[in-house]
Amino acid sequence: MFGLLKYGRDQRWAGVIEAIFDWLPTLLPILIALNLGTGHQVAALVTTLVLMAVWLGYVVGYELHHRHAWAMSAKRELRDRYFTALYQRNDAVATTAADHAVIQRDLGGLNNLDMFYSTLFPTILQAGMTFLVLIGLSFWYRSWLALLPFGCVFLIGLAMMFLGKRMSAQNKAHLSGFLKMGGRFMDDLRGMTTLVMYDAADRYAQKFADDSEFFRQATMNLLKTQLQTLFVINGFGYLTVFAGGFITAVQLVAGQLPVAGAFATWFTLAMMMVNARQLGYFVHVVKSNGPSLAAILATIAKAKEVPDTVKITDNRPLSQITLDQVNVGYAADAPLVTGINATLVPGKLYGLAGENGTGKSTLIQAILGRLKPLSGAIMADQTAVSALSNVQQAAVFGYVSANEYLFSGTIQENLLLGNRFGDQWQAKLASLGLMQFVPSLEKGYATQVGENGRLLSPGQRQQLAFARMLLADKTVYLLDEITSSIDEANEAIILQAVKKLSRHKIVLFISHDLKAMTQADEVWFIHDHQLTVANHQTLYQKQPAYRQLVDNPEMMENEVNPND
């Protein structure tokens, strides 16, 4: 768990300072009591005013700008490293419901790390400082109170060792039940018609009921153990405070402690046990997220460092994509498109058009390096795309489809998954005219999107998916039907942003609406297994098949097909 300390180093001291100043109000009553106990009323007043002035100055001048800065920095670094590691896998990206469920679980674990950086670590630091004060007071007043926390920790440790093994197994059972039931639930929704057709609905219903009962039992067992751990922590904590009060009272009656000293030592012990209670609770919460956190750190551990800008040859950024005598398809004897000779460069917007099933998305996959050409070569400058590593492909290419996955969380959290623009990300989006609907939302960028963006409209959802990729600042953008099934207003916003993006990036887009091809500087039209390259006007005048599609848009209504 303490391996998390190495993340967010640029803001670590901000976290330490925040913890110290949050602890100062604990110190104030102790100092006041000690000063009053020695008859120094003026000193008590001055101490109070000075500490309050320092604390208020911190709150107004520092905390407003740095609150939870360490947590945000560490979470951002962990997210970046996690997604970098995912892109280095052989399959490069998550494509199945199971992949998305696992990634969603891991991101949920990342979100819960706020408790480590903003609560658990500060509480450990504050408990340590309080204990040092307790040791000093106990030494000065010759009290045994400083020994009580050791006994409390020892007893809690024994109890937690016993409960910890049980909780670890229950956490795994709970997570297993959640993923199993979640996977079956998604399968049922998508395959309901199939279940009815094969008369398998009753059998699936029984399996779903069994999985639900297993998950319920696992949840109840986990909650029971969690409550037991809280009872142990609270019980021993209160017992220690009570024992400290009893010892202090005995010493006070015996004349071994002054009133001020008795209050200061007992109050310090009580504050330390409050910290201990918080520690027990938050350690338990972090432990509950152990499986997802372990998966995240294991994924990150396998990752390699990705440079900010990938150089392909001669230490220069990628300048063009070239297709030389390329055939693409899934069978050598039946290619979808043959003899492709074309070039993609920054500064021009390229459109890819053709009837359903002609190979548009297949060509996109070949350019991405996910599908090897049947023949010919696709080059990134002087390097074959197929020769690029997963890391290089992920750094160079940005692919957005009509079915991009959004993670539960806020709009901002989704946008910043791969953000390369630092604090200027909002300005970047504004310059492209994207996400302008956000200020009208009650919570702005803190608005929750729901599982896979279900709380947003289709147009808002697609804007978010597109904007997220733009902030990743790729060299090449391949856009596959990103304006399908959305309203005209959002379609216009996205197309305008695509046009602006193409001024500095390589951009190739597919659209079922051939009127959008009027925005393209160059149109790649696939017909009869051949690729024709020209502008929209030329194709409309000289290519009958293209003109027919433009004049009869109903022919393109079923255009969206990820495998065409």
Secondary structure, 3 states (H helix, E strand, C coil): CHHHHHCCHHHHHHHHHHHHHHHHHHHHHHHHHHHHHCCCHHHHHHHHHHHHHHHHHHHHHHHHHHCCHHHHHHHHHHHHHHHHHHHCCCCCCCCCHHHHHHHHHHHHHHHCCHHHHHHHHHHHHHHHHHHHHHHHHHHHHCCCHHHHHHHHHHHHHHHHHHHHHHHHHHHHHHHHHHHHHHHHHHHHHHCHHHHHHCCCHHHHHHHHHHHHHHHHHHHHHHHHHHHHHHHHHHHHHHHHHHHHHHHHHHHHHCCCCCHHHHHHHHHHHHHHHHHHHHHHHHHHHHHHCHHHHHHHHHHHHCCCCCCCCCEEECCEECCCEEEEEEEECCCCCCCCEEEEEEEECCCCEEEEEECCCCCHHHHHHHHHCCCCCCEEEEEECCEEHHHCCHHHHHHHEEEEECCCCCCCCEHHHHHHHHCCCHHHHHHHHHHCCCCCCHHHCCCHHHCECCHHHCCCCHHHHHHHHHHHHHHCCCCEEEEECCCCCCCHHHHHHHHHHHHHHCCCCEEEEECCCHHHHHHCCEEEEEECCEEEEECHHHHHHHCHHHHHHHHCHHHHCCCCCCCC
